[in-house]
Amino acid sequence: MKIEQATIVEILPTEVWYEKDFFGTVHIKMQHQGMDPFTFIQLHYDYAYTSNSHQHDMAKKIGELLGREDIQQREWKQK
């Protein structure tokens, strides 16, 4: 089995942020320069608890893993 090699020509700047929808689901979004934004990860609200602060903490940690020291929350925009 032969594995083909690829050459990286250009790395596009990428934005990362999160939005929280009406039902409490956190959507971690990404957008590469010149492309449409997309949902990378969803963190669902757990209705069994009165506090879902873990969503915010987890979104921050995922942002750090993606190279963002301080991932920002934006207003929910449904397509």
Summary of the structure (lengths in Angstrom):
residues: 79
radius of gyration: 15.8
end to end distance: 42.7
largest distance: 53.5
contacts: 151
relative contact order: 0.25
helix: 16%
strand: 29%
